[in-house]
């Protein structure tokens, strides 16, 4: 069951976007964050009255900035005819209430905007549950006046001095009912997500038993991850030029040039200041990255903030315990640059990633696909074994598994035996040592 954070869901027609620059922040970084917020808000379909950065000399508890600066921002909202104020920072529940009291407008922070986009993008039951979990955890401390989606159980209006149990009529105050129902729903979702996690773990163990390696495609939102999965496997995954188009994992099996099988998994995109509760909620999905044999990070090199996007992705991966995974870096969208600019962008990316291999690509035009496949095969070269085996025809199931988990190069029949030359995962090849030709 999805729900809305706000009780009144009239879509703002004109939102004032304000990023509060804090001491120690670089002007370039704060400006880039605000530009990103513009994209986020436009993805929600909100109109934008104006967007600007306001700097504060000292972090203040009430509004982040001083009272005078906060009043100036509210006056700007009135002058521009804004019917909503969106602050490009993470606000505490108390700060959000203070801003709403001062501005007399609905106030959203960066996290609520991102949660709103995730709620719109969720399609499968697992994604809906994960988004609901994050949204409820966000809304819980902001409970008063929200939660119209819950079955409200209003007590009587009876008296009783002192406002005790009698004053609440039949039972609890409404806020207590809301909180109890929210906690119950959170517990139920966590339990259901744990079941999904166990199911995915079982599937992963079966792949491991078969000796099939796995790679996870990771990267900043809208970098081209789903498009890459489609280009390599014809998966048909949703690939749109919008933020957070993919919230669900899609896994497809493919064959590398050396015949080795590989399972590729697409994952949810990252973003700067990605709310921690979203990382927590999507851990059952994101752990595909932590448990993969290697990662393919897709970076949009046509974006001026490409290197920052690469670093942001690495930071989230480190939080997931996947920071030290072997990685191939794909510099995507070189077709949007001139030949000289594309070459320079790939060189800058290569300098930033250290020893990791960089492959320049245009996934949309399928340029660089063969180079990437070769890089994937090299990443797993230690896992394959090319040998010739003599298999009795009565053991045809072994040959069937060879076709399924490896690549059969040739087959010859000699009497009651089948002589098979094949490329196999080393773990599987080790179990066939008795059949190996000298």
N, C-alpha and C positions, 0 to 999 in steps of 0.2 A: 504494500500500500504506500503510494507516494503521497507527499503532502507539501504544502507551501509553508515557507517560514513565516510569511506575513499573513495576517488575518485579512487585510484588504489587499487584493492583488490587482489594483488598477495600474496598468502599465504606464510608467512615467513617459510623458511626451517630450520633456526637456530636462535632462539631468545635468547638473553642474559637477564636473569632475575636478577634484582637487588632490594633488599629491603634496603632502607636508614633508618638506625636506628637513631632515634631522641633522644635528651636529655630527660631523664625521662622514656624511654621505657625499659622494661626488655628484656634481651637477649633471654630468653626462649620464650617470646611472639612474638618477631620479627622473631625468627627462625620458630615458628609454622605458622606464617602468610606466610612466604616465602614457606614453604612446601605446604601450601594450594594453593598458587599461582601456584606452579608446577602442581598440580592436575587440576587447572582451565585451564592453558595453554594447557596441554595435552588433556583436553576435547575439546579444539578448534582444535586439530589436528596439533599443531605447534611442530616442533622439538625444543629441548632445547640445546643450546651450553654450557651453564653453568648457575648456580644459586648461588648467594652469597649475604650476608648482608654486607653493608658498613656503618660504624658508623660515625656520624658527632658530633662534640663537641657543635656546635651551629647551630640553624635553620637559613638557609640563604634564602633570598627571591627569588633569581634567579634560583637556581637548587635544593633547599632544603639543599644541602650540599655546601661546598666551591668549588671555581672554580678548585683548584688543584685536589680535590677528583673527581669532575665531569670529568676532563680530563683523570684521571686514568681509570675511568669506560669506557669512550669512547675508550681508547687505548686497554682495555681488550676486548671490542666488536670487534675491528679490529683483534686482535691476535687470537681470537677464531673463526673468520669467521662468526660472527653473522650478519644477514641481518635485524635485528629488535632488538630494545631495549625495554624491558618491565620493568617499574618501579613499585614496589609493594607499592606504596603510591598513594594518590589522588593528581594529579597535576592540577594546574590552567591552563587555556589556554595559558597564557604568559609563564609559566614554561615549558609546553609541547613544545612550539615553540622554546624556548631557547635550550632545550635538542636536538631537531631535527637539529637545526642550528649547534650546537657543534659536534654532532655525525655523521651528514650527513646520518642518518638512520631514518626510521619511528619509532616513539616512542609512546608507549601505556602506560596508567596507569592502576591500578587495576580496576577502574570503567569501562573503555572501554572493558577490558577482560570479566568482568561479563556481561556487556550489550551484548557482542558478543555471549556469551553462551545462554543468554535469547532469543536472536533473533533466534538462531538455534532450540531452544526447543519449541518455540511458535507454537501451532497447531490451536487452535480455533480462530475465528475472534476476540473475546474479548482479548485473550492473545496477539495476534499480535498487536492490537491497543494499549494495555498497554505498550508493549515493544517499539513500534514506538514512543509513547509519551515520554518515558524516553530517548530514543536515540536522538530524535530531541532536547530535552531540553539540552542534553549533547553537541550536535553538534552546537547549535546556536551560542555560543560565539567562536566557532572554525570554523566558516563558510567558511572563505576564502580557496578556492581550494578544497572543499569537494563536495557536493551536485550534483553530476552528475545525480542523479535520478530525479531531478526536471526539469520541462519543462523550459529550459533556454530561456530567451527572450533577445537576444543581440541587443543592440541599434546600430546605425550607428557609423562609425568612423570619423564623421565630425569634423571640427575644432571648433574654438571659443576659444578666449583667456581666460585664467584664469581657465579653466577646469570646467565651469559652466554647466547649463542644455544643452546648445548647444553642448559642448564638449562631452556630453554623447549621442549625436545622438537623437534617437527617444524618449528616456525617461530616466529611472533611470540607475544608475550604476548596473552592474550585482549583486553585493553583496546586494544592496538594494532590488532588485527583489527577490533574494534568501530568504532574511530575511522576506520580506512581505509574500511570499508563505509559509515559515515555520510557521510564526505566524498564518496564516489562517488555515493551516493544524492542528496545535496544538489546536486551538479553536474548529475545527470540531471534532477532536478526543475526546476532553474533553466533548463536548456536547453529543456525541454518548455514551461515557462511563457513563455519568450521566443518560441517558435513561436506560442503562443496570442496573445501580444501583437502579433506581426506580422500574424496573421489579423485581429485586431480593428482594427488600423491600416488594413488593406486595406479592410475594411468601412466604416470611417470616411471614408477617402478617396473611396469611391464615393458616400457621402452628400454629401460636400463638392462633388464633381463635379456632382451633381444640384442643388446649391444648397439642400439641406434643412438647416435649422438644428437644433441639438440643445440640450437642457437636461438637467442632472443633478439628481436629487432627493437631497439630502444632509441630515444631521442626526444628532442623538443617537440611540442605540439605543432602540427602542420608542416613538419620537415619532409614528409613523404614516406613514412614507415609503411603504411598500408599499401601504397602504390608499389613499393619495393617488393612486398610480399606477393602482390598480384603479378608483378613482372617476372618473379622467379618461379612461381608455382601455379599461376592461373587460379588463385584462391577465390577471387570474386569478393574480396573484403571491401567494405565501404571505404572509398577514398574520395574525399571531398576537400575543396580548398576552404575549409573552415576550421576554427579552433576546436580541439577535442572531438574530432569526428569519430574516433574509435575509443570506446571505453571497455570493450570486451576483448579478450584474447582470442585470436584465431590461429590455429596450428595446422600446418600442412607438411606432408612428407614429400621430399624431392630427392633427386639423385645428382650427386656432384660429378664432375668430369672424370674422376678416377673410379667411378662406380659406387662410391660409398653413399649410403643413404643418410639423409639429414632431415631432422624435423625443425622447421622454422616456425617461430611464434611471434606474432605481432603483439605489442603491448600499448597501454595507455600512454599518451604523451605527457611530457613534463613541462613545467613553466617556472619562471622565477617566483620566489615566495609562494610556492605551492603549499597550501595549507597542510600542516602536519597531520591533521585528522583525516585528510584525504589519502595521504600515504598509508596511514594506519588502516583505513577502511578498505583500500585496494591491495592490501598486502597479499591476500590469497591469489590475486591476479599477478601482482608485480614479482612474487617470488619465483615466477618462471625465469626472470632475469638472474636471480641469485643462484638458481640451480642449473642454469644452462652450462654447456661445455665452453661456450664462448659467446660474445656479444657482437652485434653489428649495430654501431651507433650511426644514425643518419643525421647529418647536419646540412641545413640549407645554407650553402655558401653564398647565395645571392643576397642574404640578409646581412645588413651592416653589423648586426650583433651576433654573428655566427659563432665567434669564439666564446662569447659569454654564454650562449646557448649550450655549447659543448661543455663548458665548465659547470653550468647548472645541472645538466644531466649527470655528470660525473659525481656531483655532490649528492644527488638523490640516490644514485646507485650505491655510493658509499654508505648511506643511511640504511640501505636494504641489505648490506653485507656483500655487495657485488662489485665493490670498487676496484678490487684487484683481479677481476676476471680478464682473461685474454680478450682482446677487442680488435675488430676491424672497423675503421672509421670511413664512412661513405660521405664524400663531399658531393651532395646532390644539388640539382638545379643549375648546373654549369651552363645549360642552354639559355638561361636568362641573362647571361653575361657575355661580353665579347670574348673572343678567344684569348686575348691578352689578359683581360680581367679575370677570366676563369682560371687561367694558369697561375696568376698571382694569388688568387683566393685559395687554391689548393696548396700552394707553397706556404702560405701563412698558416693554414690548418695543419700541415705536416710539421711545421716548426713548433706548433703549440702542443701537439699530442705526443711528442717525444718519439719513442721507439715503435709506437703503434703504426701499423700500415694504414695508409690513406688511399682510397680508390675514388678518383673523380668520376662522377656519373651524371647522366640525365636520365632518371628513371622513366620520365614521361616519354622519352624518345628511345628508351632501351639502350642507351649508350653506356658502355662500361660493364655490362652484365657479365660478359665472359671473364673479364679481369676479376670481378668480385667472386665469381664461382671458383676460379683458380685459387684465389686467396683463401676461400673457405676450405678447399681441399688441402691446401698447405697447412692450414691451422690444425687439421685432423690427420695429417700424414702419418703420425706415429701410431694411429689406431688401425691402419689397414694392413692386410697381408695378402699377397698374391701367390697362390700355390696351385698345384695340380693334385687332384684327389681321385682315388679309385674307390667308387661307391658301388656295393652290390645293388643290383636292380631291386632286390627285395626291400632295400632301405630308401625307397623313393621319397619318403617324407623328408629325408635329409636334403635331397636335391631341391625339393620344394622350398625348404627354409633358406637354402642358398640363394634361390631366385628372389625370395622375399626380403632378406636382410643384407644381401650383397649384390654383386654383379657377376653373372656367369659369362665368361668370355668365349668358351667353346665347350662342346659336348660331343664325345665319341663313344660308340658302343663296342666293347670287346668281350665277346662271350656273354657271361652273366654279369659283367661289370659295366659301369658307366664311368668313363674317364672325364672328369670335369676340371677345367681350369677356371678359377674364380678369384675375384677380389672380395675378401671377407673382413668384417671387423675382427680384430685380434682375439677378443674374448671368445667369439664363436669359433674362430679358426683353431684355437687351443683345444677345444672339445673334439675337433676332428683329426687330431694328431695321428690317430691309429689308421686313418684312411689316406694320409698324405703320401704321395709318390716320392720316392727317394730322389 
